[in-house]
């Protein structure tokens, strides 16, 4: 969650591991035990954001039966 906040607000490339662990209040070893590397943490962050976005789109699409309305709903979203 801490990495998500920082990555979203500041960008992935500008946020270092030390800043993430400080924001999260965890030990560096804990972060590396969970993710292994910053690259894996970034991968998990992007995967979570992608899944959340797909869920929002699918939820919106389910509201419409007409394909044209579905396409327009994606753009509205």
PDB file of N, CA, C and O in Angstrom:
ATOM      1  N   UNK A   1       0.832  -1.196   0.000  1.00  0.00           N
ATOM      2  CA  UNK A   1       0.000   0.000   0.000  1.00  0.00           C
ATOM      3  C   UNK A   1       0.877   1.261   0.000  1.00  0.00           C
ATOM      4  O   UNK A   1       0.581   2.237  -0.690  1.00  0.00           O
ATOM      5  N   UNK A   2       1.948   1.221   0.777  1.00  0.00           N
ATOM      6  CA  UNK A   2       2.841   2.384   0.831  1.00  0.00           C
ATOM      7  C   UNK A   2       3.484   2.631  -0.529  1.00  0.00           C
ATOM      8  O   UNK A   2       3.562   3.771  -0.989  1.00  0.00           O
ATOM      9  N   UNK A   3       3.939   1.567  -1.163  1.00  0.00           N
ATOM     10  CA  UNK A   3       4.545   1.707  -2.489  1.00  0.00           C
ATOM     11  C   UNK A   3       3.524   2.226  -3.492  1.00  0.00           C
ATOM     12  O   UNK A   3       3.847   3.077  -4.321  1.00  0.00           O
ATOM     13  N   UNK A   4       2.302   1.724  -3.424  1.00  0.00           N
ATOM     14  CA  UNK A   4       1.256   2.184  -4.337  1.00  0.00           C
ATOM     15  C   UNK A   4       1.037   3.677  -4.202  1.00  0.00           C
ATOM     16  O   UNK A   4       0.966   4.385  -5.207  1.00  0.00           O
ATOM     17  N   UNK A   5       0.928   4.164  -2.981  1.00  0.00           N
ATOM     18  CA  UNK A   5       0.746   5.603  -2.753  1.00  0.00           C
ATOM     19  C   UNK A   5       1.892   6.400  -3.340  1.00  0.00           C
ATOM     20  O   UNK A   5       1.683   7.371  -4.068  1.00  0.00           O
ATOM     21  N   UNK A   6       3.111   5.977  -3.016  1.00  0.00           N
ATOM     22  CA  UNK A   6       4.287   6.729  -3.467  1.00  0.00           C
ATOM     23  C   UNK A   6       4.478   6.647  -4.972  1.00  0.00           C
ATOM     24  O   UNK A   6       4.775   7.655  -5.613  1.00  0.00           O
ATOM     25  N   UNK A   7       4.312   5.460  -5.548  1.00  0.00           N
ATOM     26  CA  UNK A   7       4.464   5.311  -6.992  1.00  0.00           C
ATOM     27  C   UNK A   7       3.437   6.150  -7.727  1.00  0.00           C
ATOM     28  O   UNK A   7       3.759   6.813  -8.713  1.00  0.00           O
ATOM     29  N   UNK A   8       2.198   6.123  -7.248  1.00  0.00           N
ATOM     30  CA  UNK A   8       1.131   6.873  -7.917  1.00  0.00           C
ATOM     31  C   UNK A   8       1.385   8.381  -7.825  1.00  0.00           C
ATOM     32  O   UNK A   8       1.218   9.104  -8.807  1.00  0.00           O
ATOM     33  N   UNK A   9       1.788   8.848  -6.644  1.00  0.00           N
ATOM     34  CA  UNK A   9       1.975  10.282  -6.432  1.00  0.00           C
ATOM     35  C   UNK A   9       3.247  10.826  -7.072  1.00  0.00           C
ATOM     36  O   UNK A   9       3.263  11.958  -7.555  1.00  0.00           O
ATOM     37  N   UNK A  10       4.323  10.021  -7.079  1.00  0.00           N
ATOM     38  CA  UNK A  10       5.634  10.541  -7.460  1.00  0.00           C
ATOM     39  C   UNK A  10       6.270   9.874  -8.674  1.00  0.00           C
ATOM     40  O   UNK A  10       7.262  10.374  -9.204  1.00  0.00           O
ATOM     41  N   UNK A  11       5.721   8.770  -9.113  1.00  0.00           N
ATOM     42  CA  UNK A  11       6.302   8.033 -10.236  1.00  0.00           C
ATOM     43  C   UNK A  11       7.226   6.926  -9.760  1.00  0.00           C
ATOM     44  O   UNK A  11       7.913   7.059  -8.748  1.00  0.00           O
ATOM     45  N   UNK A  12       7.228   5.855 -10.494  1.00  0.00           N
ATOM     46  CA  UNK A  12       7.993   4.670 -10.120  1.00  0.00           C
ATOM     47  C   UNK A  12       9.489   4.959 -10.077  1.00  0.00           C
ATOM     48  O   UNK A  12      10.181   4.517  -9.160  1.00  0.00           O
ATOM     49  N   UNK A  13       9.985   5.689 -11.053  1.00  0.00           N
ATOM     50  CA  UNK A  13      11.429   5.908 -11.152  1.00  0.00           C
ATOM     51  C   UNK A  13      11.987   6.836 -10.083  1.00  0.00           C
ATOM     52  O   UNK A  13      13.185   6.799  -9.803  1.00  0.00           O
ATOM     53  N   UNK A  14      11.146   7.666  -9.481  1.00  0.00           N
ATOM     54  CA  UNK A  14      11.658   8.629  -8.502  1.00  0.00           C
ATOM     55  C   UNK A  14      11.562   8.132  -7.062  1.00  0.00           C
ATOM     56  O   UNK A  14      12.076   8.777  -6.148  1.00  0.00           O
ATOM     57  N   UNK A  15      10.907   6.989  -6.856  1.00  0.00           N
ATOM     58  CA  UNK A  15      10.719   6.474  -5.498  1.00  0.00           C
ATOM     59  C   UNK A  15      11.674   5.309  -5.274  1.00  0.00           C
ATOM     60  O   UNK A  15      11.645   4.314  -5.999  1.00  0.00           O
ATOM     61  N   UNK A  16      12.520   5.450  -4.256  1.00  0.00           N
ATOM     62  CA  UNK A  16      13.464   4.393  -3.926  1.00  0.00           C
ATOM     63  C   UNK A  16      12.949   3.495  -2.810  1.00  0.00           C
ATOM     64  O   UNK A  16      11.975   3.805  -2.125  1.00  0.00           O
ATOM     65  N   UNK A  17      13.632   2.386  -2.657  1.00  0.00           N
ATOM     66  CA  UNK A  17      13.268   1.405  -1.632  1.00  0.00           C
ATOM     67  C   UNK A  17      13.304   2.026  -0.240  1.00  0.00           C
ATOM     68  O   UNK A  17      12.411   1.770   0.568  1.00  0.00           O
ATOM     69  N   UNK A  18      14.307   2.827   0.051  1.00  0.00           N
ATOM     70  CA  UNK A  18      14.410   3.427   1.388  1.00  0.00           C
ATOM     71  C   UNK A  18      13.197   4.299   1.700  1.00  0.00           C
ATOM     72  O   UNK A  18      12.703   4.298   2.828  1.00  0.00           O
ATOM     73  N   UNK A  19      12.730   5.023   0.727  1.00  0.00           N
ATOM     74  CA  UNK A  19      11.545   5.865   0.934  1.00  0.00           C
ATOM     75  C   UNK A  19      10.294   5.008   1.162  1.00  0.00           C
ATOM     76  O   UNK A  19       9.440   5.355   1.977  1.00  0.00           O
ATOM     77  N   UNK A  20      10.194   3.907   0.450  1.00  0.00           N
ATOM     78  CA  UNK A  20       9.043   3.011   0.613  1.00  0.00           C
ATOM     79  C   UNK A  20       9.030   2.394   2.001  1.00  0.00           C
ATOM     80  O   UNK A  20       7.992   2.376   2.662  1.00  0.00           O
ATOM     81  N   UNK A  21      10.169   1.889   2.447  1.00  0.00           N
ATOM     82  CA  UNK A  21      10.181   1.238   3.766  1.00  0.00           C
ATOM     83  C   UNK A  21       9.946   2.247   4.887  1.00  0.00           C
ATOM     84  O   UNK A  21       9.343   1.919   5.909  1.00  0.00           O
ATOM     85  N   UNK A  22      10.423   3.471   4.692  1.00  0.00           N
ATOM     86  CA  UNK A  22      10.164   4.515   5.690  1.00  0.00           C
ATOM     87  C   UNK A  22       8.667   4.827   5.747  1.00  0.00           C
ATOM     88  O   UNK A  22       8.086   4.938   6.828  1.00  0.00           O
ATOM     89  N   UNK A  23       8.059   4.966   4.585  1.00  0.00           N
ATOM     90  CA  UNK A  23       6.626   5.278   4.502  1.00  0.00           C
ATOM     91  C   UNK A  23       5.783   4.130   5.066  1.00  0.00           C
ATOM     92  O   UNK A  23       4.755   4.361   5.703  1.00  0.00           O
ATOM     93  N   UNK A  24       6.224   2.905   4.828  1.00  0.00           N
ATOM     94  CA  UNK A  24       5.476   1.729   5.287  1.00  0.00           C
ATOM     95  C   UNK A  24       5.759   1.396   6.744  1.00  0.00           C
ATOM     96  O   UNK A  24       4.963   0.723   7.398  1.00  0.00           O
ATOM     97  N   UNK A  25       6.884   1.864   7.248  1.00  0.00           N
ATOM     98  CA  UNK A  25       7.258   1.545   8.621  1.00  0.00           C
ATOM     99  C   UNK A  25       7.670   0.098   8.798  1.00  0.00           C
ATOM    100  O   UNK A  25       7.386  -0.514   9.827  1.00  0.00           O
ATOM    101  N   UNK A  26       8.345  -0.452   7.785  1.00  0.00           N
ATOM    102  CA  UNK A  26       8.820  -1.838   7.851  1.00  0.00           C
ATOM    103  C   UNK A  26      10.323  -1.881   7.655  1.00  0.00           C
ATOM    104  O   UNK A  26      10.941  -0.911   7.220  1.00  0.00           O
ATOM    105  N   UNK A  27      10.887  -3.013   7.983  1.00  0.00           N
ATOM    106  CA  UNK A  27      12.327  -3.209   7.781  1.00  0.00           C
ATOM    107  C   UNK A  27      12.608  -3.541   6.322  1.00  0.00           C
ATOM    108  O   UNK A  27      11.770  -4.124   5.633  1.00  0.00           O
ATOM    109  N   UNK A  28      13.782  -3.168   5.865  1.00  0.00           N
ATOM    110  CA  UNK A  28      14.176  -3.466   4.487  1.00  0.00           C
ATOM    111  C   UNK A  28      14.120  -4.963   4.222  1.00  0.00           C
ATOM    112  O   UNK A  28      13.717  -5.390   3.140  1.00  0.00           O
ATOM    113  N   UNK A  29      14.526  -5.762   5.211  1.00  0.00           N
ATOM    114  CA  UNK A  29      14.488  -7.217   5.041  1.00  0.00           C
ATOM    115  C   UNK A  29      13.062  -7.718   4.812  1.00  0.00           C
ATOM    116  O   UNK A  29      12.850  -8.656   4.044  1.00  0.00           O
ATOM    117  N   UNK A  30      12.093  -7.102   5.468  1.00  0.00           N
ATOM    118  CA  UNK A  30      10.687  -7.501   5.284  1.00  0.00           C
ATOM    119  C   UNK A  30      10.231  -7.249   3.855  1.00  0.00           C
ATOM    120  O   UNK A  30       9.557  -8.084   3.252  1.00  0.00           O
ATOM    121  N   UNK A  31      10.602  -6.092   3.320  1.00  0.00           N
ATOM    122  CA  UNK A  31      10.227  -5.787   1.941  1.00  0.00           C
ATOM    123  C   UNK A  31      10.846  -6.790   0.980  1.00  0.00           C
ATOM    124  O   UNK A  31      10.176  -7.295   0.079  1.00  0.00           O
ATOM    125  N   UNK A  32      12.141  -7.078   1.180  1.00  0.00           N
ATOM    126  CA  UNK A  32      12.810  -8.011   0.285  1.00  0.00           C
ATOM    127  C   UNK A  32      12.324  -9.442   0.480  1.00  0.00           C
ATOM    128  O   UNK A  32      12.336 -10.226  -0.470  1.00  0.00           O
ATOM    129  N   UNK A  33      11.897  -9.801   1.687  1.00  0.00           N
ATOM    130  CA  UNK A  33      11.309 -11.128   1.902  1.00  0.00           C
ATOM    131  C   UNK A  33      10.015 -11.275   1.122  1.00  0.00           C
ATOM    132  O   UNK A  33       9.729 -12.345   0.584  1.00  0.00           O
ATOM    133  N   UNK A  34       9.234 -10.206   1.058  1.00  0.00           N
ATOM    134  CA  UNK A  34       7.940 -10.257   0.361  1.00  0.00           C
ATOM    135  C   UNK A  34       8.085 -10.143  -1.147  1.00  0.00           C
ATOM    136  O   UNK A  34       7.384 -10.834  -1.886  1.00  0.00           O
ATOM    137  N   UNK A  35       8.976  -9.290  -1.613  1.00  0.00           N
ATOM    138  CA  UNK A  35       9.033  -8.987  -3.043  1.00  0.00           C
ATOM    139  C   UNK A  35      10.345  -9.373  -3.725  1.00  0.00           C
ATOM    140  O   UNK A  35      10.361  -9.587  -4.937  1.00  0.00           O
ATOM    141  N   UNK A  36      11.418  -9.464  -2.992  1.00  0.00           N
ATOM    142  CA  UNK A  36      12.688  -9.873  -3.581  1.00  0.00           C
ATOM    143  C   UNK A  36      13.510  -8.746  -4.181  1.00  0.00           C
ATOM    144  O   UNK A  36      14.737  -8.752  -4.082  1.00  0.00           O
ATOM    145  N   UNK A  37      12.850  -7.782  -4.799  1.00  0.00           N
ATOM    146  CA  UNK A  37      13.558  -6.669  -5.439  1.00  0.00           C
ATOM    147  C   UNK A  37      12.563  -5.545  -5.719  1.00  0.00           C
ATOM    148  O   UNK A  37      11.349  -5.734  -5.633  1.00  0.00           O
ATOM    149  N   UNK A  38      13.099  -4.380  -6.053  1.00  0.00           N
ATOM    150  CA  UNK A  38      12.217  -3.273  -6.420  1.00  0.00           C
ATOM    151  C   UNK A  38      11.459  -3.623  -7.693  1.00  0.00           C
ATOM    152  O   UNK A  38      10.291  -3.265  -7.843  1.00  0.00           O
ATOM    153  N   UNK A  39      12.120  -4.320  -8.606  1.00  0.00           N
ATOM    154  CA  UNK A  39      11.464  -4.696  -9.852  1.00  0.00           C
ATOM    155  C   UNK A  39      10.234  -5.557  -9.596  1.00  0.00           C
ATOM    156  O   UNK A  39       9.207  -5.377 -10.251  1.00  0.00           O
ATOM    157  N   UNK A  40      10.324  -6.483  -8.656  1.00  0.00           N
ATOM    158  CA  UNK A  40       9.179  -7.332  -8.324  1.00  0.00           C
ATOM    159  C   UNK A  40       8.085  -6.536  -7.616  1.00  0.00           C
ATOM    160  O   UNK A  40       6.897  -6.795  -7.810  1.00  0.00           O
ATOM    161  N   UNK A  41       8.486  -5.580  -6.808  1.00  0.00           N
ATOM    162  CA  UNK A  41       7.517  -4.701  -6.154  1.00  0.00           C
ATOM    163  C   UNK A  41       6.772  -3.870  -7.204  1.00  0.00           C
ATOM    164  O   UNK A  41       5.555  -3.705  -7.118  1.00  0.00           O
ATOM    165  N   UNK A  42       7.492  -3.356  -8.179  1.00  0.00           N
ATOM    166  CA  UNK A  42       6.883  -2.594  -9.269  1.00  0.00           C
ATOM    167  C   UNK A  42       5.942  -3.490 -10.064  1.00  0.00           C
ATOM    168  O   UNK A  42       4.839  -3.075 -10.422  1.00  0.00           O
ATOM    169  N   UNK A  43       6.376  -4.721 -10.342  1.00  0.00           N
ATOM    170  CA  UNK A  43       5.525  -5.656 -11.074  1.00  0.00           C
ATOM    171  C   UNK A  43       4.220  -5.900 -10.323  1.00  0.00           C
ATOM    172  O   UNK A  43       3.145  -5.895 -10.924  1.00  0.00           O
ATOM    173  N   UNK A  44       4.312  -6.115  -9.002  1.00  0.00           N
ATOM    174  CA  UNK A  44       3.117  -6.341  -8.185  1.00  0.00           C
ATOM    175  C   UNK A  44       2.219  -5.108  -8.187  1.00  0.00           C
ATOM    176  O   UNK A  44       0.997  -5.232  -8.262  1.00  0.00           O
ATOM    177  N   UNK A  45       2.811  -3.929  -8.107  1.00  0.00           N
ATOM    178  CA  UNK A  45       2.058  -2.673  -8.147  1.00  0.00           C
ATOM    179  C   UNK A  45       1.301  -2.543  -9.463  1.00  0.00           C
ATOM    180  O   UNK A  45       0.107  -2.244  -9.473  1.00  0.00           O
ATOM    181  N   UNK A  46       2.001  -2.769 -10.574  1.00  0.00           N
ATOM    182  CA  UNK A  46       1.372  -2.629 -11.879  1.00  0.00           C
ATOM    183  C   UNK A  46       0.298  -3.693 -12.099  1.00  0.00           C
ATOM    184  O   UNK A  46      -0.739  -3.414 -12.700  1.00  0.00           O
ATOM    185  N   UNK A  47       0.542  -4.897 -11.619  1.00  0.00           N
ATOM    186  CA  UNK A  47      -0.447  -5.962 -11.737  1.00  0.00           C
ATOM    187  C   UNK A  47      -1.715  -5.597 -10.962  1.00  0.00           C
ATOM    188  O   UNK A  47      -2.826  -5.771 -11.461  1.00  0.00           O
ATOM    189  N   UNK A  48      -1.542  -5.092  -9.745  1.00  0.00           N
ATOM    190  CA  UNK A  48      -2.694  -4.695  -8.925  1.00  0.00           C
ATOM    191  C   UNK A  48      -3.486  -3.574  -9.593  1.00  0.00           C
ATOM    192  O   UNK A  48      -4.716  -3.619  -9.628  1.00  0.00           O
ATOM    193  N   UNK A  49      -2.791  -2.575 -10.121  1.00  0.00           N
ATOM    194  CA  UNK A  49      -3.476  -1.465 -10.802  1.00  0.00           C
ATOM    195  C   UNK A  49      -4.196  -1.946 -12.050  1.00  0.00           C
ATOM    196  O   UNK A  49      -5.305  -1.499 -12.345  1.00  0.00           O
ATOM    197  N   UNK A  50      -3.564  -2.860 -12.786  1.00  0.00           N
ATOM    198  CA  UNK A  50      -4.194  -3.399 -13.986  1.00  0.00           C
ATOM    199  C   UNK A  50      -5.455  -4.185 -13.660  1.00  0.00           C
ATOM    200  O   UNK A  50      -6.472  -4.058 -14.343  1.00  0.00           O
ATOM    201  N   UNK A  51      -5.383  -4.996 -12.613  1.00  0.00           N
ATOM    202  CA  UNK A  51      -6.554  -5.773 -12.201  1.00  0.00           C
ATOM    203  C   UNK A  51      -7.685  -4.867 -11.735  1.00  0.00           C
ATOM    204  O   UNK A  51      -8.850  -5.120 -12.044  1.00  0.00           O
ATOM    205  N   UNK A  52      -7.355  -3.823 -11.002  1.00  0.00           N
ATOM    206  CA  UNK A  52      -8.370  -2.883 -10.533  1.00  0.00           C
ATOM    207  C   UNK A  52      -9.019  -2.164 -11.714  1.00  0.00           C
ATOM    208  O   UNK A  52     -10.232  -1.959 -11.732  1.00  0.00           O
ATOM    209  N   UNK A  53      -8.218  -1.788 -12.684  1.00  0.00           N
ATOM    210  CA  UNK A  53      -8.750  -1.100 -13.874  1.00  0.00           C
ATOM    211  C   UNK A  53      -9.665  -2.034 -14.664  1.00  0.00           C
ATOM    212  O   UNK A  53     -10.749  -1.633 -15.085  1.00  0.00           O
ATOM    213  N   UNK A  54      -9.228  -3.282 -14.865  1.00  0.00           N
ATOM    214  CA  UNK A  54     -10.066  -4.245 -15.583  1.00  0.00           C
ATOM    215  C   UNK A  54     -11.387  -4.471 -14.853  1.00  0.00           C
ATOM    216  O   UNK A  54     -12.437  -4.580 -15.486  1.00  0.00           O
ATOM    217  N   UNK A  55     -11.336  -4.540 -13.536  1.00  0.00           N
ATOM    218  CA  UNK A  55     -12.559  -4.735 -12.751  1.00  0.00           C
ATOM    219  C   UNK A  55     -13.513  -3.559 -12.936  1.00  0.00           C
ATOM    220  O   UNK A  55     -14.718  -3.759 -13.092  1.00  0.00           O
ATOM    221  N   UNK A  56     -12.981  -2.328 -12.919  1.00  0.00           N
ATOM    222  CA  UNK A  56     -13.834  -1.148 -13.135  1.00  0.00           C
ATOM    223  C   UNK A  56     -14.466  -1.162 -14.525  1.00  0.00           C
ATOM    224  O   UNK A  56     -15.648  -0.852 -14.678  1.00  0.00           O
ATOM    225  N   UNK A  57     -13.678  -1.521 -15.531  1.00  0.00           N
ATOM    226  CA  UNK A  57     -14.193  -1.566 -16.898  1.00  0.00           C
ATOM    227  C   UNK A  57     -15.258  -2.655 -17.015  1.00  0.00           C
ATOM    228  O   UNK A  57     -16.323  -2.417 -17.584  1.00  0.00           O
ATOM    229  N   UNK A  58     -14.984  -3.837 -16.486  1.00  0.00           N
ATOM    230  CA  UNK A  58     -15.959  -4.927 -16.568  1.00  0.00           C
ATOM    231  C   UNK A  58     -17.249  -4.595 -15.830  1.00  0.00           C
ATOM    232  O   UNK A  58     -18.338  -4.940 -16.288  1.00  0.00           O
ATOM    233  N   UNK A  59     -17.127  -3.934 -14.700  1.00  0.00           N
ATOM    234  CA  UNK A  59     -18.311  -3.520 -13.946  1.00  0.00           C
ATOM    235  C   UNK A  59     -19.152  -2.553 -14.777  1.00  0.00           C
ATOM    236  O   UNK A  59     -20.378  -2.658 -14.815  1.00  0.00           O
ATOM    237  N   UNK A  60     -18.493  -1.627 -15.428  1.00  0.00           N
ATOM    238  CA  UNK A  60     -19.203  -0.652 -16.260  1.00  0.00           C
ATOM    239  C   UNK A  60     -19.837  -1.334 -17.469  1.00  0.00           C
ATOM    240  O   UNK A  60     -20.978  -1.035 -17.823  1.00  0.00           O
ATOM    241  N   UNK A  61     -19.099  -2.253 -18.108  1.00  0.00           N
ATOM    242  CA  UNK A  61     -19.627  -2.933 -19.283  1.00  0.00           C
ATOM    243  C   UNK A  61     -20.867  -3.755 -18.952  1.00  0.00           C
ATOM    244  O   UNK A  61     -21.778  -3.869 -19.772  1.00  0.00           O
ATOM    245  N   UNK A  62     -20.899  -4.321 -17.763  1.00  0.00           N
ATOM    246  CA  UNK A  62     -22.023  -5.153 -17.350  1.00  0.00           C
ATOM    247  C   UNK A  62     -23.323  -4.364 -17.245  1.00  0.00           C
ATOM    248  O   UNK A  62     -24.402  -4.955 -17.212  1.00  0.00           O
ATOM    249  N   UNK A  63     -23.235  -3.060 -17.193  1.00  0.00           N
ATOM    250  CA  UNK A  63     -24.421  -2.220 -17.074  1.00  0.00           C
ATOM    251  C   UNK A  63     -25.148  -2.037 -18.402  1.00  0.00           C
ATOM    252  O   UNK A  63     -26.267  -1.526 -18.430  1.00  0.00           O
ATOM    253  N   UNK A  64     -24.518  -2.451 -19.506  1.00  0.00           N
ATOM    254  CA  UNK A  64     -25.087  -2.215 -20.834  1.00  0.00           C
ATOM    255  C   UNK A  64     -25.116  -3.499 -21.645  1.00  0.00           C
ATOM    256  O   UNK A  64     -24.170  -4.285 -21.618  1.00  0.00           O
ATOM    257  N   UNK A  65     -26.199  -3.700 -22.357  1.00  0.00           N
ATOM    258  CA  UNK A  65     -26.321  -4.878 -23.222  1.00  0.00           C
ATOM    259  C   UNK A  65     -25.870  -4.567 -24.649  1.00  0.00           C
ATOM    260  O   UNK A  65     -25.316  -5.424 -25.337  1.00  0.00           O
ATOM    261  N   UNK A  66     -26.112  -3.348 -25.077  1.00  0.00           N
ATOM    262  CA  UNK A  66     -25.777  -2.950 -26.441  1.00  0.00           C
ATOM    263  C   UNK A  66     -24.268  -2.706 -26.574  1.00  0.00           C
ATOM    264  O   UNK A  66     -23.692  -1.949 -25.792  1.00  0.00           O
ATOM    265  N   UNK A  67     -23.626  -3.346 -27.563  1.00  0.00           N
ATOM    266  CA  UNK A  67     -22.172  -3.169 -27.739  1.00  0.00           C
ATOM    267  C   UNK A  67     -21.741  -1.720 -27.952  1.00  0.00           C
ATOM    268  O   UNK A  67     -20.678  -1.317 -27.480  1.00  0.00           O
ATOM    269  N   UNK A  68     -22.540  -0.947 -28.645  1.00  0.00           N
ATOM    270  CA  UNK A  68     -22.204   0.464 -28.861  1.00  0.00           C
ATOM    271  C   UNK A  68     -22.202   1.209 -27.530  1.00  0.00           C
ATOM    272  O   UNK A  68     -21.304   2.006 -27.258  1.00  0.00           O
ATOM    273  N   UNK A  69     -23.210   0.945 -26.706  1.00  0.00           N
ATOM    274  CA  UNK A  69     -23.252   1.564 -25.377  1.00  0.00           C
ATOM    275  C   UNK A  69     -22.069   1.136 -24.523  1.00  0.00           C
ATOM    276  O   UNK A  69     -21.546   1.922 -23.733  1.00  0.00           O
ATOM    277  N   UNK A  70     -21.652  -0.112 -24.686  1.00  0.00           N
ATOM    278  CA  UNK A  70     -20.492  -0.596 -23.929  1.00  0.00           C
ATOM    279  C   UNK A  70     -19.227   0.151 -24.336  1.00  0.00           C
ATOM    280  O   UNK A  70     -18.433   0.555 -23.487  1.00  0.00           O
ATOM    281  N   UNK A  71     -19.048   0.327 -25.627  1.00  0.00           N
ATOM    282  CA  UNK A  71     -17.855   1.049 -26.106  1.00  0.00           C
ATOM    283  C   UNK A  71     -17.864   2.479 -25.595  1.00  0.00           C
ATOM    284  O   UNK A  71     -16.847   2.984 -25.120  1.00  0.00           O
ATOM    285  N   UNK A  72     -19.011   3.125 -25.693  1.00  0.00           N
ATOM    286  CA  UNK A  72     -19.111   4.508 -25.214  1.00  0.00           C
ATOM    287  C   UNK A  72     -18.885   4.582 -23.696  1.00  0.00           C
ATOM    288  O   UNK A  72     -18.301   5.545 -23.198  1.00  0.00           O
ATOM    289  N   UNK A  73     -19.345   3.571 -22.977  1.00  0.00           N
ATOM    290  CA  UNK A  73     -19.172   3.539 -21.528  1.00  0.00           C
ATOM    291  C   UNK A  73     -17.696   3.459 -21.152  1.00  0.00           C
ATOM    292  O   UNK A  73     -17.278   4.054 -20.158  1.00  0.00           O
ATOM    293  N   UNK A  74     -16.909   2.735 -21.930  1.00  0.00           N
ATOM    294  CA  UNK A  74     -15.465   2.646 -21.665  1.00  0.00           C
ATOM    295  C   UNK A  74     -14.835   4.025 -21.796  1.00  0.00           C
ATOM    296  O   UNK A  74     -14.011   4.415 -20.969  1.00  0.00           O
ATOM    297  N   UNK A  75     -15.218   4.759 -22.828  1.00  0.00           N
ATOM    298  CA  UNK A  75     -14.658   6.102 -23.008  1.00  0.00           C
ATOM    299  C   UNK A  75     -15.135   7.049 -21.917  1.00  0.00           C
ATOM    300  O   UNK A  75     -14.378   7.911 -21.469  1.00  0.00           O
ATOM    301  N   UNK A  76     -16.379   6.897 -21.486  1.00  0.00           N
ATOM    302  CA  UNK A  76     -16.884   7.720 -20.397  1.00  0.00           C
ATOM    303  C   UNK A  76     -16.151   7.430 -19.091  1.00  0.00           C
ATOM    304  O   UNK A  76     -15.916   8.321 -18.276  1.00  0.00           O
ATOM    305  N   UNK A  77     -15.806   6.186 -18.922  1.00  0.00           N
ATOM    306  CA  UNK A  77     -15.118   5.792 -17.699  1.00  0.00           C
ATOM    307  C   UNK A  77     -13.747   6.421 -17.633  1.00  0.00           C
ATOM    308  O   UNK A  77     -13.014   6.204 -16.668  1.00  0.00           O
TER     309      UNK A  77
END
